[in-house]
Amino acid sequence: MSFEQALSGLNAASQNLDTIGNNVANASTVGFKEGRAEFADVFASSMAGGSGTQIGIGTRLAAVSPQFTQGNITSTGNPMDVAINGSGFFRLATGGVISYSRDGQFSLDKNGFVVNSTGAQLTGYPANASGTISPSTPVALQLSLGNIPPKATANAILSLNLDSRSTAPVAAFNVTDPTTYNSSTALTVYDSQGNSHTLSLYFRTTAANTWSVYAAGDGTILNAGNAIGTLNFGTSGTMANDVTLNPSIPLTNGATSPLTFALLLPAASTSQYGVSFAVSNNSQNGYTTGQLAGFSIGPDGVVQGRYSNGQTRDQGQIALANFINPQGLVALGGNQWAESSSSGQPLVGAPSAGTNGVLQAGALESSNVDITTELVDMITAQRIYQANAETIKTEDQVQQTLMTLR
């Protein structure tokens, strides 16, 4: 009698419904990958080997295989949320135990570690004090929440046009008398303690195509009132070579004194034409101390700190892991998997490297469960369950018929 086949069918249909039910239950779980129940038929062993007349004895659940298809990416606006667009898994560490996940709901703990809701730490490549990242063995990413130190100005660039129609002043240069120079501009520079200082530059034509440059620091004339440099222009109104000036500002505030830096006036962008004086570039590389204002994560996984002084600094890079056979991973719960002999060893690298996907910050990967498909599959599994129950009913009726024969 076929009770065994029907019972295995009932059991298989029940397990299929369990799988479908688990998929439906996790339809809103971030990073969840739907499972697919895979079945295999069962035959009794036969020494005679009469395969042509062999009748199977039912079915069994061969595997529940996770389907690692891409889920929809939904914007959240939270800068610490990260979605993987493509292949790969986040690499997490919990007390030295490594697991893998597609769930990018991260936050910072009190020590600056990037963690998920279970406290597992996201791993990656750290940056040194200067913001340089060197890929090595991934470690738990710990972001610095402190201020960045100030940087004294070492280089500055000034690009401008001097009015060729200007005439040489008669009186000697006097910083307090605007009639003794033709044009002026100023830029902010920083000392070793991050204090700002104003460098004022004064341009005075002394002859055709020749200009003297005077300077003052915080209102005090520099170089004993003498010019700190000269600009010479050709008949076309351009300079033949770059000019570098070296202002030196004496300080009394405890910072390194004097504050000396190189001020470059590039020949390509410094001119003397018959139009009004104008500055086209005024920049320098110093800055004051900066307080952390926030973080941003790039498609390449680089976590960058943003500071109140307008500076940014790389603090680390998220590492991704991939597997030759991701369906061989062992589910741990909590949106995490562990490697196994079937999955193979993890291939760890930066996002977009090798087969790894890219990252999208401020977004999460939704579950890849399709509710419509699951509901249709649920109806099918229910019909299969009913059909196997009907087989048992029929077999029972056949047995009752046999028992009533006389």
C-alpha positions in Angstrom: 0.0 0.0 0.0 1.0 3.6 -0.7 0.7 5.1 2.8 4.5 5.7 2.9 4.5 7.7 -0.3 1.5 9.7 0.8 3.0 10.4 4.2 6.3 11.6 2.7 4.2 13.8 0.4 2.4 15.3 3.3 5.6 15.9 5.1 7.2 17.5 2.1 4.2 19.8 1.5 4.3 20.8 5.1 8.0 21.6 4.9 7.4 23.6 1.7 4.7 25.6 3.5 7.1 26.2 6.4 9.7 27.6 3.9 7.1 29.8 2.2 5.8 30.9 5.6 9.3 31.9 6.7 9.8 33.9 3.5 6.5 35.7 4.0 7.4 36.4 7.7 10.7 38.0 6.6 9.2 40.1 3.7 10.2 43.2 5.6 13.5 42.0 7.0 16.4 44.1 5.6 18.9 42.0 3.6 16.9 38.8 3.9 17.3 36.3 1.1 14.3 34.0 0.4 14.7 30.3 0.8 13.6 27.7 -1.8 12.6 24.2 -0.7 14.2 21.6 -3.0 12.9 18.0 -3.0 14.3 14.7 -4.2 12.5 11.4 -4.9 13.2 8.3 -2.8 13.7 4.7 -4.0 14.2 1.6 -1.9 17.5 -0.2 -2.4 17.2 -3.2 -4.7 19.9 -5.8 -5.2 18.2 -7.2 -8.3 18.4 -3.8 -10.0 15.1 -4.0 -11.8 14.9 -0.3 -12.4 12.3 -0.7 -15.1 9.7 -1.8 -12.6 10.9 0.1 -9.5 8.3 2.3 -7.8 9.5 5.1 -5.7 8.6 5.3 -2.0 8.0 9.0 -1.8 9.9 12.3 -1.5 12.2 14.0 0.9 13.4 17.5 1.5 16.9 17.7 -0.1 17.8 21.3 0.9 16.4 24.7 1.6 18.5 26.9 -0.7 18.8 30.7 -0.1 18.4 32.7 -3.2 21.0 35.5 -3.3 19.3 37.7 -5.9 19.5 41.5 -5.5 16.8 43.1 -3.3 15.4 46.5 -4.0 17.5 49.4 -2.6 15.5 51.9 -0.6 16.8 55.3 0.5 16.6 56.0 4.3 18.6 59.3 4.7 20.6 57.8 7.6 24.3 58.2 6.6 25.2 55.1 8.6 22.8 52.8 6.6 24.7 51.0 3.8 23.4 48.9 0.9 25.4 46.5 -1.3 24.5 46.9 -4.9 25.8 43.7 -6.4 27.6 40.7 -5.0 29.3 40.5 -1.6 28.7 40.4 2.1 29.5 42.7 5.0 32.2 41.1 7.2 31.2 41.2 10.9 33.2 40.3 14.0 31.6 39.2 17.4 34.2 38.4 20.0 36.6 37.2 17.3 34.0 35.1 15.5 33.4 36.1 11.9 30.0 36.2 10.2 28.6 37.7 7.1 25.5 39.7 6.3 23.7 41.8 3.7 22.0 43.8 6.4 23.6 47.3 6.4 21.8 48.9 9.4 24.8 50.2 11.2 25.4 52.7 14.0 28.3 53.9 16.2 28.7 52.5 19.7 30.1 54.6 22.6 33.7 53.6 21.6 33.3 54.6 18.0 33.0 51.1 16.6 30.6 50.6 13.7 28.1 47.9 14.8 24.8 46.4 13.8 21.7 45.8 16.0 23.3 42.7 17.7 26.5 44.5 18.5 28.6 42.7 15.8 31.4 45.0 14.6 31.8 45.9 11.0 35.3 45.1 9.7 37.5 46.9 7.2 40.8 48.6 6.6 41.8 51.3 9.1 43.4 54.6 8.2 46.5 56.1 9.9 46.7 59.5 11.5 47.1 61.2 8.2 44.1 59.5 6.6 46.0 57.0 4.5 44.4 53.6 4.0 46.5 50.5 3.4 44.6 47.3 2.7 45.7 44.5 5.0 43.9 42.0 7.3 40.5 43.5 8.0 39.9 44.6 11.6 36.9 46.1 13.4 36.3 49.6 12.1 36.7 52.2 14.9 36.1 55.8 13.9 37.8 58.7 15.7 35.3 61.1 17.3 38.0 63.6 18.3 39.0 66.9 16.7 41.6 67.1 14.0 44.7 69.2 14.9 45.4 72.5 13.1 47.8 72.8 10.2 50.1 75.8 9.7 50.1 77.4 6.3 53.0 76.2 4.3 51.9 77.2 0.8 49.5 79.7 -0.8 48.5 80.6 -4.3 47.4 84.0 -5.6 46.2 84.7 -9.1 45.3 88.3 -10.2 45.3 91.0 -12.8 47.0 94.3 -12.3 45.7 97.3 -14.2 48.2 98.3 -16.8 46.7 101.7 -16.9 47.9 102.5 -13.4 50.5 105.3 -12.8 53.3 105.2 -10.3 52.5 106.9 -7.0 54.6 109.9 -6.1 54.9 109.5 -2.4 56.9 106.7 -0.7 54.9 103.6 0.2 52.9 104.0 3.4 50.5 101.2 4.4 48.1 103.7 6.0 48.0 105.9 2.9 46.1 104.3 0.0 47.5 106.9 -2.4 51.0 105.3 -2.1 50.0 102.0 -3.7 47.7 101.1 -6.6 46.0 97.9 -5.5 45.7 95.6 -2.5 44.2 92.3 -1.4 44.4 90.0 1.7 44.2 86.3 2.6 43.8 84.4 5.8 46.7 82.2 6.9 47.1 79.9 10.0 49.9 79.4 12.5 50.9 76.1 14.2 48.2 76.4 16.9 45.4 77.0 14.4 45.1 80.8 15.0 44.2 82.8 12.0 46.2 85.8 10.7 45.6 88.3 7.9 48.3 88.7 5.3 47.7 92.0 3.4 49.5 92.5 0.1 50.0 95.9 -1.6 50.9 96.4 -5.3 52.7 99.5 -6.4 53.8 100.1 -10.0 57.3 101.6 -10.1 57.9 101.7 -13.9 56.3 100.4 -17.0 55.5 96.6 -16.6 57.1 96.6 -13.1 55.4 96.2 -9.8 56.7 96.1 -6.2 54.9 93.9 -3.7 54.7 95.0 0.0 53.1 93.0 2.8 51.7 93.4 6.3 50.8 90.8 8.8 47.8 91.5 11.1 48.2 95.2 10.2 52.0 95.4 10.9 54.2 96.1 8.0 56.7 93.3 7.1 60.3 93.3 5.9 61.0 96.7 7.6 58.7 98.4 5.2 60.6 97.2 2.1 59.1 95.3 -0.8 59.0 91.5 -0.4 59.2 91.0 -4.1 58.9 92.3 -7.6 56.7 91.4 -10.6 57.9 91.9 -14.1 55.6 91.7 -17.1 56.4 91.6 -20.8 54.8 93.8 -23.4 52.0 91.3 -23.8 51.0 91.7 -20.2 52.2 88.3 -19.0 55.1 87.1 -16.8 57.8 84.8 -18.2 58.1 82.7 -15.1 56.2 81.9 -11.9 57.1 84.2 -8.9 57.3 82.9 -5.4 57.2 85.3 -2.4 58.1 84.3 1.1 56.3 86.4 3.7 57.4 86.1 7.3 55.0 87.1 10.0 56.4 87.5 13.5 54.1 86.0 16.2 53.9 86.6 20.0 51.0 84.2 20.8 53.1 81.1 21.6 52.8 79.5 18.2 55.9 78.9 16.0 57.4 82.2 15.1 57.8 83.6 12.6 55.0 82.2 10.4 56.8 81.8 7.1 55.3 80.3 3.9 55.7 80.2 0.1 53.2 82.5 -1.8 53.1 81.5 -5.4 51.9 83.8 -8.2 51.7 81.5 -11.3 52.7 83.1 -14.6 49.8 81.4 -16.3 47.2 83.2 -14.2 48.9 86.4 -13.2 48.6 89.2 -15.7 48.8 93.0 -16.4 46.0 94.0 -18.7 44.2 97.2 -19.2 41.2 96.3 -17.0 40.5 96.8 -13.4 42.4 95.0 -10.6 40.8 91.6 -9.9 41.8 88.5 -7.9 40.8 85.1 -9.5 42.4 82.7 -7.0 43.2 83.2 -3.4 44.0 79.9 -1.5 46.3 78.4 1.1 46.7 74.9 2.7 46.5 75.8 6.4 43.5 75.4 8.7 42.4 75.7 12.3 41.3 72.7 14.5 38.1 71.1 13.4 35.3 69.4 15.4 33.7 66.3 13.9 30.5 67.3 12.1 29.5 63.9 10.6 30.5 61.0 8.4 30.0 60.0 4.8 30.5 56.6 3.1 31.5 56.5 -0.6 30.7 53.8 -3.2 34.2 52.4 -2.6 33.5 51.9 1.1 35.7 54.7 2.3 34.4 56.3 5.5 35.2 59.9 5.6 34.9 62.3 8.5 33.7 65.8 7.9 34.9 68.6 10.2 33.7 72.1 11.2 36.8 73.7 9.6 35.7 72.4 6.1 38.3 69.6 6.1 37.6 65.9 5.4 39.7 62.9 6.5 39.5 59.3 5.6 39.0 57.1 8.6 38.8 53.7 7.1 37.3 51.5 4.3 34.6 48.9 4.6 35.7 45.4 3.4 33.4 43.0 1.6 33.6 39.3 1.3 32.4 37.0 -1.5 32.1 33.2 -1.9 32.4 30.9 -4.8 29.2 29.1 -3.6 27.2 31.5 -1.4 24.4 29.0 -1.2 26.7 26.8 0.9 26.7 29.4 3.7 25.2 28.4 7.1 22.4 30.6 8.3 23.0 31.8 11.9 19.9 34.0 12.3 20.0 37.7 13.0 20.5 38.3 9.2 23.9 36.6 9.4 25.7 33.6 7.8 28.8 31.7 8.5 31.2 30.1 6.0 31.2 26.3 5.6 33.2 23.7 3.6 30.5 24.0 0.9 30.7 27.8 0.5 34.5 27.8 0.3 36.7 30.4 1.9 35.8 34.1 1.7 37.4 36.3 -0.9 37.9 39.6 1.0 38.5 42.9 -0.7 37.3 46.5 -1.2 33.9 47.3 -2.7 34.0 47.2 -6.5 37.1 45.1 -6.5 36.9 41.7 -8.2 33.4 40.4 -8.0 32.3 42.7 -5.1 29.5 45.1 -5.7 29.5 48.8 -4.8 28.1 50.5 -1.7 25.3 53.0 -1.5 25.2 55.0 1.7 21.9 56.3 3.2 20.1 53.3 1.8 19.2 49.7 2.7 18.7 46.5 0.6 15.1 45.2 1.1 14.2 41.6 1.4 14.1 39.9 -2.0 10.8 38.1 -1.2 8.1 38.6 -3.8 4.8 38.3 -1.8 2.7 37.6 -5.0 4.9 34.7 -5.9 4.9 33.3 -2.4 1.1 33.4 -2.2 0.8 31.5 -5.4 3.3 29.0 -4.2 1.4 28.7 -1.0 -1.8 27.8 -2.8 0.1 25.2 -4.8 1.6 23.7 -1.7 -1.8 23.5 -0.1 -3.2 21.7 -3.1 -0.3 19.2 -3.0 -1.0 18.6 0.7 -4.7 18.0 0.0 -3.8 15.6 -2.9 -1.5 13.5 -0.6 -4.2 13.4 2.0 -6.6 12.2 -0.6 -4.1 9.4 -1.5 -4.2 8.2 2.1 -8.0 8.4 2.1 -8.1 6.3 -1.1 -5.7 3.7 0.3 -7.8 3.4 3.4 -10.9 2.8 1.4 -9.0 0.1 -0.6 -7.9 -1.6 2.6 -11.5 -1.5 3.9 -12.7 -3.1 0.7 -10.1 -5.9 1.1 -11.1 -6.5 4.7 -14.8 -6.9 3.8 -14.1 -9.5 1.1 -15.5 -13.0 1.9 
